[in-house]
Amino acid sequence: MTRKRAPLDGSYQHLNELVVAALQGREDLDSAARAILATHRAEQIRAVLYDEGERYRRFSHERFHDLVERLRTRGVVW
């Protein structure tokens, strides 16, 4: 079953920009994780990571995994 994507509101786009910056190495992973947690709800973080996960893995599988682990240790993702 295909999951319906969340609407691309400003918050979704901001979260996407933070994640992409971290994956491209323009933002430190710890700083990105703090910024993500400070500005977005856990439900939205999970939805964006789920919706865009494959695209994020293509940027950098290793950095995406590291970012998800940082969020997981803070109880945001499963």
C-alpha positions, 0 to 999 in steps of 0.5 A: 500500500502506498502512503499518501505524502504529507502536503508541502507546507512551509514546515515540511519544506523547512524540515526537508531543507534541514535534512538535505543540508545535513546529508550534503555535509553543509550542516553538522549532524548534531546541529541538524538534529538539534534544529530539527527537534527544536522546530518540528513535531515528532509526528512530522519528523517521522512522516517526512523521514518516511515519505522522503527516506529513499531520496535521502538515502540516495544523497548519503546512506551513511549520513542518513543512517547517522541522522536517524540514529541521533533522532532515535536516541532522542525518542523521535523515530522508532 
